[in-house]
Amino acid sequence: MGGQPITATSEVDAEDFAHILAATREYVRTVVVPREQEIADTDAIPHDIRTGLAEMGMFGYAIPQQWGGLGLDLAQDVELAMEFGYTCLAMRSLFGTNNGIAGQVLVNFGTDEQKTEWLERIASGEVVASFALTEDGAGSNPAGLTTRAVRDGGQGGDWIIDGTKRFITNAPVANLFVLFARTRPADESGTGIAVFLVPADAPGVTVGPKDRKMGQEGASTSEVSFSGVRVPASALVGGDEDAGYRAAMTSLARGRVHIAAVAVGSAMRALDESLAYAATTTQGGTAVGGFQLVQAMLAEQQVGVMAGQALVREVAAKYVSGEDRRIAPSVAKLYCTEMAGKVADLAVQIHGGTGYMRGVAVERIYRDIRLLRLYEGTSEIQKLIIGGGLVRGWSPGAGVR
C-alpha cells in the first residue's frame, strides 16, 4: 500500500551535484538557447534536444535512484530549475511532469508494484507522464472535481472512469495519465477523491487538438476526455480511494517551489538580456545603460532576482527538512512568479520598441512567464493558503519566525 509522503533526501553528494549542475548549465546555454527561435517557429522541441536531455537524466532527476532516477532532493532541484528557466520554458515542460507533479504522486503514494511498473520508464523518458487534474470547475482547488470513477463488478473489480480534463501538460505526447477522479461525495471519512494510473492508449481515452497558447511555444497542452475508460483495481494509486486529494496537494506544494525557481531563472535571463542591450545600444550617441532611469530599472531587476534566489533556496531547504511544506512553498510561488513578471516587463521597457518585436528574447520571455502565475495554483490561491495558514497557526505569544 502507498504510505505517507517520504522525506525526500538527496542521493547525490555536493561534489557530484556540482558536476550535474555545471553540465545542465552548459547544455542549456550552448545547445538550447541558440535554438530558441527554431523551437518557437516549429512549436516543438527538436528530437536531438529531447534525446540529449534524456541521456543527461533530466526525465528522472527527482526520482529516487532505486527507480532509475538521479535521486536529487528539492534543494538541488531548484538549482537545476533556475537553469531550466533561463531558456524557453517549453524545454522544462517536456520533462517537468515526470519529475514533478505526476512522478511525485507515484514516488510518494504508489504501491511497490506500481512503482516497479512505471517509475523506471518515467525516469528514462521512455514514458511521459501527465498530471490530469484540472477541469472546467476544478483547477487550483481539486475539491470541485466532477470526473467520476465507479467500481464495476463489486469489491476488487475494475474501475470505469468518465470525465474531461483541460489544459493537461504533455497530453498530446503522454503515455500515462495520472488521473484524479471522484469515487463518491466527500464525507466524514474522506474527500472521495482518488488517483488512477491510466495508459494513454486505453480504450475511451481521447486527446483533443493541441492548445494554441499565448506563449511557451513547444510546450504541448490539450483537453483529454475519458469515456467509459476501464482500468483494473491495480490502477488505483496506493490502493486508497481517498489518497487523491492528499497526493494532489503534496505534489502541488513541491511543484510550487520548483516553479518559483523556474521563474527566478527566467528573471535572470531577462536581466542578462537587459544588461546586454543597455551596454551595447546607443541613443543619441550615449549607451542606453548610461541613463539613470535605465539604471534604476536594472537595479529593480537585480533586487528581484537576488531576493528570488535567496527565497527559493530557503524554502527548498525547509521543504527537504520537513519544517514547512505548505505556507513557504506558496510564499515562494507567489513572490517569484510575480517578481519575474515585473522583471520581464522592465526588460521590454529597457529595450523600447525593439522589446515588442517577435524574435527578440525579452518579448518571448514576457509571454512565456505569464503562465507561471496561473498553474500550480494561481497567485490568488497562494494568498489564500498563506493567509489562512497564518491565521490557523496563530497562538498567543507566538510571533513570526
Sequence and secondary structure as in RCSB ss.txt:
>XXXX:A:sequence
MGGQPITATSEVDAEDFAHILAATREYVRTVVVPREQEIADTDAIPHDIRTGLAEMGMFGYAIPQQWGGLGLDLA
QDVELAMEFGYTCLAMRSLFGTNNGIAGQVLVNFGTDEQKTEWLERIASGEVVASFALTEDGAGSNPAGLTTRAV
RDGGQGGDWIIDGTKRFITNAPVANLFVLFARTRPADESGTGIAVFLVPADAPGVTVGPKDRKMGQEGASTSEVS
FSGVRVPASALVGGDEDAGYRAAMTSLARGRVHIAAVAVGSAMRALDESLAYAATTTQGGTAVGGFQLVQAMLAE
QQVGVMAGQALVREVAAKYVSGEDRRIAPSVAKLYCTEMAGKVADLAVQIHGGTGYMRGVAVERIYRDIRLLRLY
EGTSEIQKLIIGGGLVRGWSPGAGVR
>XXXX:A:secstr
   S      SS HHHHHHHHHHHHHHIIIIIGGGHHHHHHHTS  HHHHHHHHHTTTTSTTS GGGTS    HH
HHHHHHHHHTTS HHHHHHHHHHHTTTHHHHHHH  HHHHHHHHHHHHHTSS EEEE  BTTBSS GGG   EEE
EESSTT EEEEEEEEEEEETGGG SEEEEEEESS  BTTB  EEEEEEETTSTTEEEEEE   SS TT  EEEEE
EEEEEE GGGBGGG TTHHHHHHHHHHHHHHHHHHHHHHHHHHHHHHHHHHHHHH EETTEEGGGSHHHHHHHHH
HHHHHHHHHHHHHHHHHHHHHTS SSHHHHHHHHHHHHHHHHHHHHHHHHHGGGGGSTTSHHHHHHHHGGGGGTT
TS HHHHHHHHHHHHHHH  TT    
